[in-house]
Amino acid sequence: MLKAVNLSIGYGNNKVINNFDLTIDKGDLITIIGVNGCGKSTLLKSLSRSLKPLKGVVYLDGQSIFRLDTKKVARRLSILPQAPKVPEDFTVRDLVSYGRQPYLGLTGKLKRQDHEVIDWAISATRIDYLQHRPVNTLSGGERQRAWLALALAQQPEVLLLDEPTTFLDVSCQFEVLELVKALNSILGITIVMVLHDINQAARYSKHMVVLKDGNVYRSGTPEEIVTEKVLEEVFNIKVRVFSDPDNNCPYFIPVRGNSECAAALDLYKK
C-alpha cells in the first residue's frame, strides 16, 4: 500500500535519512522509534509528501505519491503532525469539517453526505459533547481526539501520526492509543505512528521500525525489537525485559543508564 524505496531525506546539505526502505501493508499498524533527532518526524513528512526526498521514491498503491493529484492523495492518506495549530475561533465541528476539503466541489460547500461523515467522525471519537466548544478550550486529550476526528473525516486508507501522545497525561495517552488501535482493528485503517514511549509502542504495534544514524537499524515484531541488545545498542541503556501475559507483549524496566553523565558530575563534585 505505502512503500519507500531507497529514500534519502534532508534539509539542504544536512542528510537525515539515508537509503531508507520500508513496505507498509494494508491494515498494518507500525510504530517508528529511535533517539531524538534520528529522523522519525522527517520520515513521516516524506511519506505524506510534505517533504520531497533528496533521492528515492514513495509509492502509494504502486504510484509515486509526488505525481498523484493532491486531492486524490488527501482522500487516501491523512497525517496528524506534532502540535498542530488551529484558529482560536474554531469550534470542534469547524475543525472536523476541514477533513472533507478533498471531497468538496467547485462551490466549496458541504453537502448532506459530508455532514453525515462529520457526524460519524465526531461520534467515532466520542466527542459529540464537545463539537460546539472552541478548540482552544479543550484539554490535551480532548484536542487530540478532535484532530483524530478531522483525520477520520477524510476517510483515509492510511493514517500517519507524529507523536500523538505528546504532552498528555498517562490516562489521556492510554485513551488516544486505544482509539488508534480501534481505528486499525475495527475500521481497517493502516496506521504508521511515531512514539517515544517504547513500552507503549510494543503494546499497540503489530510491527516496529528502529532508526539509528539515519538508517533502519532493525524492524520486526515487538518481541523482536524490545530486547536488551537492541535497547542498549540504540538507546544506550541497560534494561530487563519481561512479557505481559495479559496483553501478549514485551515490556522493559531500565536498570542502568549512560554512566558518562554520572561520571562527569562526580568529577565536577571533586
N, C-alpha and C positions, 0 to 999 in steps of 0.2 A: 504493500500500500504506500508506504513512505520509505524512501531509500536514499541514503547519502553515499556517493561513490567518490573516493579519492579527494575528499573535501579538505581544502586548506582555507582558513578564515583568519582575518586580522584587520588591523586598523593602520593604514599607511604601511610603514616598514615593520610594524610590530605584528608578527605572526603568532596567533593564539592557539589555533588548531592546525595540525599538520597531517595530511594524508589520512583523513578520517573516513572510515567505512561503517555503515550501520544500516541494517534492514529491520524495519518495523512492520510486523504483520498485522493484518486486520484483527481487531479485538484484543490486541496486546495491551499490557499496562507496564510500561518501562520507566524506571527511575534512574536518572543520571546523578552520580555522586562524585566528589573529589574535593580537594582543598580549595580554599578561596583563591580566586584568580586563575583557576585552571582552564576556564573557557566554557563552563556549563551554560551560562546565560547567553554567551555569544553563539554557541552552537544552536540553541533554541531559536535565536533570531534568524539564523541562516536557514534552518529547517522550515521556518514560517515565511521565508523570503523577505524578511525585513532587512536583512543584511546580505548583500551579494558576496559570494565567496571569491577568494583570490584565484582559486582553482577548484575544479571538480564540479559535480552536478548533484542537485537534489531532485529526485523523481517523485512525483505523486501519481500513483497508478500508471507508471511507465512513461510519463511525460515530464519533461523538465519544468519544474514549478515556476521558473522565471520566464517561461514562454507562454504560460497559461494566462487567460483573461483574469483580471483581478477579481471580478465578481464571482467567477467560477471557482477560484481558489477559496474565496471567503465563504462560499456555500458548503465547502467540504472540509475546511480547516479553520480552527479558531485558536488564538493564543491569548493567554492571560498573563501579562508581564508583571514584574515586581512593582508594587506600589503604584498602580495606575491612578490617574487623576481624572476628576470629573468636575464640571462647572458647579458652583455652590448651590445654584437654584434648582438643580436637577433632582427630581424625585426618583425613587427606586424604579417606578414604572417607566419614567422617561429613559433611564439608563438601559433597562432591559430592552426597550423598544428599538434601541440602536442595533441590536442584533439582527433586526430584519432589513437593515440597509441593503445587503446584497440582493434582496428579492424585490425591492421597490421598482416600479415602472418609471416612466418619464415624469409623471406628476409628483413623485416622491411621497405620495400619501399612503398611509397604512390602510389595507383592506381588511375585510372581516376575517379572512384566513390568518392574516398577520396578527390581529388581536387575539385570535384563538391560540396561536403559538405562544404569544407573550403570556397569556393566562396560564398555559401549560407549563412554561419555563418557571414562572413565579411559583406555581403550585408544587412543581417537582423539587424545588429548592427550599420549600416550606417558608416562604417569605410573604405569604398573602397579607399578613397583618402589617407588613412594612411598606407595601407598594406605594402609598401616598406620602411617605416620610421623605424629607430631604436626605440625600445620601450622606451628606456631611454630619448628620446627627446620629449615624449608626455606629455601633460598636465594631471592633475589628472583625469579629466572626460574622456579624450580620453583613458587613460590607463585602467580605469575600464571597458569601452566598449570593449577594446581589450581582457581583461580577460573574460568578459562575452561571447565574440565570441569564445574563446577557449572552454568554458563550453558548448556552443551550438554545437560546432563541435563534441562533444562526443555524441550528440543526446540523452541526458539523459531523463528519465521519471521524475526524482526528482532532483531539484537543491537546494543546501544549500548555503546560502550567509551569511558570517560573517561580519557585519557592512560594507556593500558595499558603503556607502556614507561618510565614514570617510575621513577627510582632504579635502573634496570637498566643493566648494562654493555653495550657495543656488541654483544657476542656474544648476550646474552640478548634484547636488543631485536630483533635480526635473527630469532632463533628464534621469538619471540612473534608478530612481524609475518608471518613465513612461515606460521605456524599460522593466523592470522587470514585470510590470503589463501586458504589451502586450505579453510577453513570456507565462504568465499564461493564459490570456483570449483568445489569438489567437492560440497559439501552444498547449495549454493544459498542459504545464509543471507544475508539482506540485512543489511549492516553500516554503521553510522554511528559514526565514532570521532573523538575529539579528539586531535590530536597537536601537539607543539611543534616537532618537527623537520620542517621544510618539505621537505627533500630526501627524507626517509622517506615523508612524505605523498604526494609526487609519484610515488614508486616504487610505492607499494602502493594507490593510489586509482584508481578509474575517474573520479570527479568530485571537485572540491574546492570548498568554500564559504569565502569570506573575510569575516570580520566586522570592522567598523570603526565605532566610535561608536554601537554598538547596532543597526546595520543591516547588511544584506548589501551589502558593497562590490562583490563580484563573485563569480560562480560559473561553473564550466566545467571543462574537462578540465585535467589537469596542465600541458599545453603552453600553455593559455590563461591559467593562473594564475601559473605560475613565470616571470615576466618581470621585466626590470629596472624597468619602470614600476610594476608592482603592488607589488613588494617595497620600492621606495623610498617610495611613497605611503602604504603601510600600516605598514611596519616601520622607515621612516626609515633605510634602509641602502643603500649603493651596492653593486651586485653585478655579476658577469659570469655569464651563463647559458650553459650548454653542454648538449649532448644526448648521452646514453649510448646508443650503438647496440646494446649487448648487452641492455639492459633496455627499450629504446624509451621512455625517459622523460627529462625535463629535470632538470638539477641546477644549483646555483649555488655560486659561491665569493665570499664578501664581499671587497670591495676597499677600502671606506671606510665607517665607521660615523658615528654622530652626533658632529659636531665640537663641540657645546656643552660636553660633559664635558671634552674636552681643553682647550678654551679656558678653562674655569673653573679647571682645575688649573694651567694656565700662569699665570693671573692670581694664583692663590694663591702660586705659587713666587716671583713677582716681589714 
